[in-house]
Structure formats: structure tokens, C-alpha cells
Amino acid sequence: MRLTGRRLADRSPRSTWRPIRGLSRKWQGLRLEFDYRYGRSARNVARRNSRRAYEKLYAADDLLSEYLVPERLEFYDEVASIASHYVRRSVVDFGCGSGNLLRAVLDRAADSCEGRPQRVLALDHARSAVKRTADLVPEAERRVFDLMRDDLGGERFDLVLCTEVLEHLRRPGIARDRLAAACAPGGTILITVPDGAIDAWQGHVNFWTEDGLASFLEPIGATTVDRIDAGRGLLALVRPA
Ligand SMILES: C[S@@+](CC[C@H](N)C(=O)[O-])C[C@H]1O[C@@H](n2cnc3c(N)ncnc32)[C@H](O)[C@@H]1O
């Protein structure tokens, strides 16, 4: 058979490798996509939204440092600048996570006229979170505590914190009522959640808008809701009657 000019060109080394290179690029793309969706990362662990997943996140230094990005630390600082005004004698943090928020609140309060509270309690259902908080907030009593099941036996606090937790809970009404039960007369409950109007994170099960959050919290007390975190989050202050 005679080879035409075109057939000769097709047999050049460049054209032989072209399909292989194409396949290799496709494979790399698939691997990147797979790692992004299922690989070991703080994002993929937190997305599972289970106690086991949080145990893993707070136990691993690499995952936690990935989670505590500068924006998250700035968020804690912004929340602490508000929360520190309500500290008075006692503070409890429900779902304390790494303890960074509680640390920021106590430091801010110590720097202001609020001073140091006599009693600080940090609670989380993940044991590894409670352990992290022990390093960061040694002055706090720490406890493994499930917001869905456990109660504080009637103990009450001047400031009740619950940041970035309620959006993870399948029955948030139970948690809301526990927060109210833990608030001392004249005390304040401070809650943050992402703005559900723009949030689409797969690890969340509740998506409250500003008005929706106010309606959800009003049964436990007078509520104000403001935007924080450059408009991405909602911060509610509740004063139980
Ligand atoms: C997104 S993290 C927020 C942690 C911390 N409050 C913050 O602002 O960084 C959610 C936290 O809620 C805790 N959590 C989730 N469900 C809980 C439950 N039923 N009881 C107690 N803690 C819970 C998780 O272990 C995790 O530490």
C-alpha cells in the first residue's frame, strides 16, 4: 500500500503521543477532582457533620490548622469584640470546638472593664475538642457534653455562647431550649450561624435567614439579629425574659 502525505504525517512521533497526553491530562483532572471531593482535608471531614468527624478534625494538627484559616480567626475576634461586653461573672460555651473563640472572648474581657469571670465552662460532644480547649483555655472547666441529651443540672451563666453549631443540628429547637435554660436572669445568649440566604455548605442542615433566625429564637427571649463576617454570618443576642 502506498502511504499518502497525510498518513505519513499521522505516523510522526508527536501525533503518536497526543492521545496518550490527552488521557494523562484527563486522569490528572479526575484525580484532582477525587481528592477535592474525598481526600483528606478539613473541608471533607467537616462536611460529614458527625461527632466522629469532629473527633478527627480536632485530633489532627494538620486538619485543624487547615480549618483555622486567618478569616476564621478574624471571625472569632469580631464575635469576641461583641461577646466580651456580656461576660460578667460566668461564661459557658456550647460546642466550644478548638477553644479559640472562648480564648478570644476571655482575652477581650480581661482587656476591658469586664475583667475575668469567676466561672468558665467549655462543652463539646467531641472529646478531642475538649482536649484542645484544655490547652488553649486552661482556666475553663471542660466537659464532654451532648447538646441533644445532656443538661447542666440547673447551673446558669451570665453569658451563654453557641457559635456555628445550631446549623449542624437536626433538632435545633432542643438545643435552643437548653441554651435558654443555661442563661442566668439578666444574662445574654450569643448565637452565630451563617446567613442561610447565601450558605450552601453540605455539612449544614439548617439555613436561617435574618428574619428566620429571629423567629426561631423569639420563643426564648427578646432577640436582635445583626450581620457579621462581612455579611456572611448572623449574630443573635437573646435576652431571656
Ligand atoms: C463548626 S464547629 C464550631 C466550633 C466553635 N463553636 C467555633 O465557633 O469554632 C461545630 C461544633 O459543634 C460541636 N457539636 C456538634 N453537635 C454537637 C452536639 N450535639 N453537642 C455538643 N457539641 C456539638 C462540634 O463537635 C463542633 O465542635
PDBQT file of the ligand as one rigid body, heavy atoms in Angstrom, charges set to zero:
ROOT
HETATM    1  C1  LIG A 301     -18.447  24.271  63.205  1.00  0.00    +0.000 C 
HETATM    2  S1  LIG A 301     -17.901  23.746  64.760  1.00  0.00    +0.000 S 
HETATM    3  C2  LIG A 301     -17.915  25.287  65.670  1.00  0.00    +0.000 C 
HETATM    4  C3  LIG A 301     -16.995  25.245  66.851  1.00  0.00    +0.000 C 
HETATM    5  C4  LIG A 301     -16.833  26.563  67.625  1.00  0.00    +0.000 C 
HETATM    6  N1  LIG A 301     -18.042  26.933  68.314  1.00  0.00    +0.000 N 
HETATM    7  C5  LIG A 301     -16.409  27.648  66.680  1.00  0.00    +0.000 C 
HETATM    8  O1  LIG A 301     -17.109  28.647  66.546  1.00  0.00    +0.000 OA
HETATM    9  O2  LIG A 301     -15.331  27.493  66.099  1.00  0.00    +0.000 OA
HETATM   10  C6  LIG A 301     -19.315  22.896  65.425  1.00  0.00    +0.000 C 
HETATM   11  C7  LIG A 301     -19.012  22.359  66.812  1.00  0.00    +0.000 C 
HETATM   12  O3  LIG A 301     -20.218  21.879  67.394  1.00  0.00    +0.000 OA
HETATM   13  C8  LIG A 301     -19.935  20.663  68.046  1.00  0.00    +0.000 C 
HETATM   14  N2  LIG A 301     -21.208  19.928  68.127  1.00  0.00    +0.000 N 
HETATM   15  C9  LIG A 301     -21.967  19.484  67.092  1.00  0.00    +0.000 A 
HETATM   16  N3  LIG A 301     -23.044  18.826  67.555  1.00  0.00    +0.000 NA
HETATM   17  C10 LIG A 301     -22.987  18.881  68.921  1.00  0.00    +0.000 A 
HETATM   18  C11 LIG A 301     -23.794  18.373  69.969  1.00  0.00    +0.000 A 
HETATM   19  N4  LIG A 301     -24.913  17.673  69.708  1.00  0.00    +0.000 N 
HETATM   20  N5  LIG A 301     -23.423  18.595  71.245  1.00  0.00    +0.000 NA
HETATM   21  C12 LIG A 301     -22.295  19.280  71.519  1.00  0.00    +0.000 A 
HETATM   22  N6  LIG A 301     -21.466  19.781  70.575  1.00  0.00    +0.000 NA
HETATM   23  C13 LIG A 301     -21.802  19.581  69.282  1.00  0.00    +0.000 A 
HETATM   24  C14 LIG A 301     -18.889  20.001  67.167  1.00  0.00    +0.000 C 
HETATM   25  O4  LIG A 301     -18.167  18.990  67.817  1.00  0.00    +0.000 OA
HETATM   26  C15 LIG A 301     -18.031  21.207  66.810  1.00  0.00    +0.000 C 
HETATM   27  O5  LIG A 301     -17.040  21.444  67.755  1.00  0.00    +0.000 OA
ENDROOT
TORSDOF 0
